[in-house]
């Protein structure tokens, strides 16, 4: 049985003070959330220590927004797995479209990050997805399959999450039709060959579409960007009611 994972990615938002305010509002709103789902927040690195204290005793887990493939070394601005584990971080997002776009991250680098996360006891959330141009040209499936095959090489599907995030739907207000998102998630599961693989959808997820998305057969959670910055909004997503 695949347990849905509802994750909020704060990206480059939230100071420590803002994180405290957010948590003060959010935690009471999930007090009665069913335990049939996992709730996760990925704060910026500067707020991880603060959040580690605030999540104690709650059902909320922490994720990092990236992780390096080495345990230490001369890698300015990077973060090692052990630095995250020290703060009880459970998950690590790798391969998000923004590092791919702005820092030219390759599938090989993403695979190194994911394998490092997994070998050190973190659960990687590996993001895949096509651009608008690639979808228009009919290349979506080919692009996603390449990202899956290269990015997930050598990984244990039992200790892994894949997030399907069509790039054209991230931060644009456009949402992939739930049936199409479900179809792609099903394809990813078949390519990996693991029926128990957890696959999230990400891309303009909001309170207004969460129930429909979570009613789909192959969508096992969501990776939420902007809608996770408002505690009430993310709480509504966390408290989804699938049909």
N, C-alpha and C positions, 0 to 999 in steps of 0.2 A: 504494500500500500504506500503510494507516494504522498508524503506529507507536504502540503503547500508551504512555500516560503515567501513571505511578504517583506520585501526589503526596500528601505528608503536610502537613496544616495544623495547626500547633501551637497556633493561637489564642493566648489570653493565658496561655501556659505557657512555661517554660524561661528561666532566667537564662543569662547567658553561661557561667558555670561549669557549669551543668547541660547546656548545649549541647555543651560540650567533652567531658563524660563520655559523653553520648549518642553522639557521633561516634566516640569511641575504641572503643566497643562495636560500632557499626553498620558502619563501613567494612570491617573484616575479614569481616563476614557477607555483603557484596555483592561480594567480590573475584572470585567466579566467576559472578556474575549475567550471564545472556546480554545481549548488546548489542542485542537486538531490541526493547528497551523503554527508555523514558526515566524516570529516577528524579529526583524533585523534592521539596524540603522548603521549607515556608513558615514561617520562624521569626518571632517578634515583631520589630518594627523594631529594638529595642535589641540584638538578637543577630545582626543581619544582617552587621555588620562582622566579628564573630568568626567566623561561619559562612563568610564569603567567604574567609577565610584557610584554614579547615579543609577546604573542598571542593576546593582547588587540587590538581590531579593526580588527582582522582577522577572517577567518572562521575556524581556527584551534582550537580544544578543547583539554583539557588535561585529561590524565588518570594517576592514580597511578599504581604501579606494584604489590601492595598488600594493604590490610587494615586489621586492627584487629577488633575483635568482641566486644571489650569493648571501652568505650569512654575515659577512662583514667585508670591509675593504674601502678602497678609494672610489666611491660612487656617490659623488655629491648630489644631494637632494633626493636620494633614494631611501627606502626603508627596508630593513631586514626582517625576516620572519620572527626571529627571537625578540625583536623590539616590540612586535605586535602581541606575541604570546605573553609577554610580561604584563600586559594590560588585559588579559583574558579575551582578546579578540578571537573570534571563531571562524569568520569568513574573510575572504580577500577577493575583491573585484579585480579582474584582469581583462585586458582586451576591450575596454570600453571604447566606443567610437571616437571619443574626444582625444585620448592619448594616441589612438591610431591616426587621427587626422592631424592634430597639432604637433605631435612628436614623432610621427612616422613610425610607429611601432609595427613591427612585422609579426606575422603569424608565428614565426620561429621564436622571437623574443617573448611573445605572449605565452607560448608553450613552455618556455624556460621558467617564466614567472609562475605559471600554474603548477608545474611539476615541483618547483621549490616550495610553493605553498603547501601542496599535498604531502610532500615528504617530511615537512616539519609539523604536520598535524593541523594545518589550516584547511578549510574547505574552499577551493577556488570557485568563484562565480565567473565563468568564462563567457564574455559577451560576443555575439556574432550578429551580423546584419548587413543588409545591402543599402546602397545609396539610391536616390530617386532615379538617377540616370541608369544605373544598373538594372533596376526593376523595369524601367521603360523599355530598355533594350532586350528584355526577356532573359537577363543573366542572373536574376536573383538566386535561383536554386544552385547554379554552378558556383557563384561566389560564396554562398553560405556553406555549401558542402566543402569547398576548399578550406574555409576558415575552420570548420569542424574537424576535418581530417588532419590538418597541420597543427591546429591549436590544441587538440585533445590527444595528440599522439603520446602514448605511454602513460596516460592517466587512468586511474581507477574510477569507473563510472559510479560506483557506490559511494564515493567520497567527493562528489563533484556536482555543481549546478551549472547548467547552460542557460544563458539569458538571450532569447531572441529579441533583438532591438533593431528594427528597421530604422536606419539612420534618418530617413526622411520623416519619421514620426517623432523624433526626439526633440522636444522643446519647440515644436512647430504648431502644436494644437491639433495636428492631424493624427488620427489613430488608425492603425491598420484594422480593417474589418475583423471582427472576432473570429469569424469562420476561416478567413485567410490566415490569421495568426495561428489558429489551431492547426490548420493544414501544415504550415511550415514547422511547427513544433513537433507534429507527428512525423514529418520527414526526418527531422534531426534525430528523433528517437530511433527511427529505423536505421539511419546511417550509422549511429553509434552501436546499435545492436543490443541495447539494454532496456528492457521494458520498465525498469525501476528508476531510470534516470530522471531527475527532477529538472523540468524545463520551465523557465519563467518567460513571461512576455514583458517587454518594456517599450515605452514610447507613448508619451502623452496619456499615461494612466491617470485617472482622476475618479472622484467619488461617483460621478455620473455614469461611468462605464465599467466599474470594477465588478459588479454583480454579473453582468453578461460575460465578461472575460473569464471569470472564475467558474462559470457554468460549462465551459468548454472541456471536452474530454482529455485533451493533451496539454492544457495549460495548467501548470502546477504552482502558480504564484506569479508575482509581478516584481519588477525592479522599477521603482518609482523615483523620478527626479523632482521636478518643481512642486508637485503636490505633496511631497513629504516634508516640505519646509514649514507648512502650517500644521500644527499639532492636531487641530480638529479634522482637517482634511485627511491626514494620514491615518488618524484613528478610524474614520469612516471606511477607509480602504482596508485597514486591518480587520474591521468588523464586517467584512463583506458577507453577503448572504447569497450563496450560489443556488440557482434554480434546480 
